[in-house]
Amino acid sequence: MYRRIKGTGGNPLRREADRTRTRMHAAFALTCLLAVIAGAALGRAAWTDGRRAAEDTARHRHTVTATTVGGTTYRAGDRPSGPPFTVATATWSYPAHRTHTAPVRVPAATRSGDTIRVWVDDDGRAADAPPDQAHIALNAAAAGAGALTGIVLVGGALVTVRLRIVDARSARAWASEWAGIEPLWSGRPRPGPGAGDD
């Protein structure tokens, strides 16, 4: 009673397996905290790098007015799962003395002779638009969430494996101890040589 009041000594019913389980749960909680910090840091870094790259790309992208010179056709998406999109051959001048003709993405209702806005690079070739803020934010969120998820899954798997090992050892220890205690507790004779002999 004195030890309980003073807080000295440990709980005699608390085994090493119980202490290990507590440590593993604490380690998993710490892993989750570190995962949040790492995910936030990686997401922020991806946001910063994405914005810097977008600004650099935007310095070398220009919009020009182009005129379509042919009908529209469908083209397969950039990715296997991407939807098809509409393209039409168009012509434009950029720089002012250079004329370019190439297929570009256009709205589905575009007809020959319509004017459209086209993104081009410094040489006047058709190019992708610089990434917008939403695209950068989505990439940053995906990077942060991926890091967080990966760390939590790996930490959770390691803790789960360790807890299963602890549980297996604890079950074997309980079975061994029970084998020695149960005959005394139940009054049943212990198995062995001479047990049950009359």
Long-range contacts (C-beta under 8 A, 24 or more apart in sequence): 15-170, 17-166, 17-167, 17-169, 17-170, 17-173, 20-162, 20-166, 21-163, 21-166, 24-159, 24-162, 24-163, 24-166, 25-159, 27-155, 27-159, 28-155, 28-156, 28-159, 31-151, 31-152, 31-155, 31-156, 31-159, 32-152, 32-155, 34-151, 35-147, 35-148, 35-149, 35-151, 35-152, 35-155, 36-148, 38-147, 38-148, 38-151, 39-144, 39-145, 39-147, 39-148, 39-151, 40-144, 42-143, 42-144, 42-147, 43-140, 43-141, 43-143, 43-144, 43-145, 43-147, 44-140, 44-144, 45-143, 46-139, 46-140, 46-143, 46-144, 47-136, 47-137, 47-140, 50-131, 50-135, 50-136, 50-139, 50-140, 51-136, 53-131, 54-130, 54-131, 54-132, 54-136, 55-130, 57-130, 57-131, 58-130, 60-121, 60-122, 61-119, 61-120, 61-121, 61-127, 61-129, 61-130, 62-94, 62-119, 62-120, 62-121, 62-122, 63-117, 63-118, 63-119, 63-120, 64-92, 64-93, 64-94, 64-117, 64-118, 64-120, 64-124, 65-92, 65-115, 65-116, 65-117, 65-118, 66-90, 66-91, 66-92, 66-104, 66-115, 66-116, 66-117, 66-118, 67-91, 67-92, 67-113, 67-114, 67-115, 67-116, 68-106, 68-110, 68-111, 68-112, 68-113, 68-114, 68-115, 68-116, 69-101, 69-112, 69-113, 70-112, 71-111, 71-112, 72-106, 72-108, 72-110, 72-111, 75-103, 86-110, 88-112, 90-116, 90-118, 92-118, 92-120, 92-124, 93-124, 94-120, 94-124, 95-124, 98-124, 100-124, 100-125, 100-126, 102-126
